[in-house]
Amino acid sequence: MAEELKRRWPATFELAVSATLVAVAVGVPVGILAAVRKNSLLDTLSMSLSLVGVSMPVFWLGLLLVYLFAVNLHWSPRGEGFPRSSPWTSGPSAASSS
C-alpha cells in the first residue's frame, strides 16, 4: 500500500496544485470585478455560477467536467482504463473485457 501511495503521490500533488492555481487565477479577478461592478450582469452571473458550483455534488460536477473537457473538447485524455499490469484489473470482469 505504501508503495502505491508513493507512486501516485506526484500526480495527486500536481493535480491539487494545478486546481488551486486555476481556482485562484479565475476566482480572484472575477471576484474583484464583481465587487467593483455591483448588481451588474457579471456580478449576478458570478454569484449564480458559484452557487451552482457549491451546491452541486462533487461527483456530478466531476462527471460533467470530464464530459466537457475530455469527450467534447478533447483537451484531456479520457482515461480509457487502467493499464493491464494494474492491480485494479484483476478479477472476473477484467478477464472478460480482454
Buried (B, 14 or more C-beta within 10 A) or exposed (E): EEEEEEEEEEEEEEEEEEEEEEEEEEEEEBEEEBEEEEEEEBBEEBEEEBEEEEEEEEEEEEEEEBEEEBEEEEEEEEEEEEEEEEEEBEEEEBEEEE
